[in-house]
Amino acid sequence: MPVLKPPPPPFSAAVNSCFSGGASAYDSNARLQSAIAARLERLCISQELRLPRGPRADLGAGSGLLSRALERGLGGEAFLRVDQCEALLRQDTQVPQLQWDLNDGLPPQLEGAACLASSFALQWLEHPPLQLQQWCSSLQQGGWLLLAVPTSGSFPLWSEAASHAGVPCTALELPDADPLIDRAQQQLEIHCLQRLRFSRPNPGGLAFLQQIKTLGAQASRGPQLTAGQLRRLLRCWPGTDQAILWNVLVLIGQKR
Ligand SMILES: C[S@@+](CC[C@H](N)C(=O)[O-])C[C@H]1O[C@@H](n2cnc3c(N)ncnc32)[C@H](O)[C@@H]1O
């Protein structure tokens, strides 16, 4: 009898397990995410954003970096932290929260939301443009979307090193910015659209991959590199004169 291999667990289960591993130290390691949360807070203040009454939520909230920033910037009610990772939600138990897999759509209590915010989470979901479209549909008229998401073209140095080494690039495939903008524009009046390019020092291949793992963001849709493939990748990793580059789309829009 042939031995049947069990099917691999869905990708979101792997993502959950990785983020659980990095949960206790997430806040101290998530420097780019903290900077983006602070940027969204400043944008809300400078645009004098006023939220209508109704549910407000942080989608893929993790430990609540963005929720806390927005609560400072906007005042009013707390954001519901929605995330599938219990270990990250547990970092702050004194706030409204819901453990939920966003690949199943939004929880019913967010229908007619006054504000849906999300930072560095959409890229982990299946079909990001479709998810974004559904998020926009769930907003009430006059409700706000506050979004930050890393997009394609990020860390070119990783894919180039992998290609020189002849090994698969195990970086998460990031969504293109344009289809996300298109979906948002179909339903929202866009008040702020920024395509940002962040540069971070390149600490070397091994240290970079370790940073990703410490954050819990190492889940990959492809198979793990073998020890030999990893050695080849690290030999081809460029020197510290080449920076780590991130493309991040920041979008603020109001439902028409
Ligand atoms: C890089 S963290 C960002 C957390 C937070 N938004 C921030 O800016 O610090 C990505 C978050 O997305 C969550 N996430 C990934 N896939 C998810 C899914 N299918 N459903 C709900 N949350 C998910 C992870 O658990 C994690 O908390």
The ligand as a Gaussian input file, in Angstrom:
#p B3LYP/6-31G(d) Opt

LIG

0 1
 C        3.938000      41.792000      10.962000
 S        2.595000      41.492000      12.032000
 C        1.877000      43.110000      12.121000
 C        1.184000      43.333000      13.423000
 C        0.701000      44.753000      13.656000
 N       -0.307000      45.134000      12.698000
 C        1.847000      45.731000      13.630000
 O        1.844000      46.638000      12.786000
 O        2.749000      45.578000      14.459000
 C        1.399000      40.604000      11.025000
 C        0.180000      40.235000      11.818000
 O       -0.789000      39.672000      10.932000
 C       -1.413000      38.592000      11.613000
 N       -1.992000      37.657000      10.650000
 C       -1.357000      37.006000       9.649000
 N       -2.226000      36.213000       9.000000
 C       -3.428000      36.371000       9.601000
 C       -4.725000      35.814000       9.383000
 N       -4.938000      34.920000       8.422000
 N       -5.747000      36.221000      10.185000
 C       -5.531000      37.124000      11.181000
 N       -4.328000      37.666000      11.440000
 C       -3.280000      37.301000      10.661000
 C       -0.265000      37.958000      12.386000
 O       -0.712000      37.090000      13.410000
 C        0.473000      39.188000      12.896000
 O       -0.051000      39.635000      14.110000

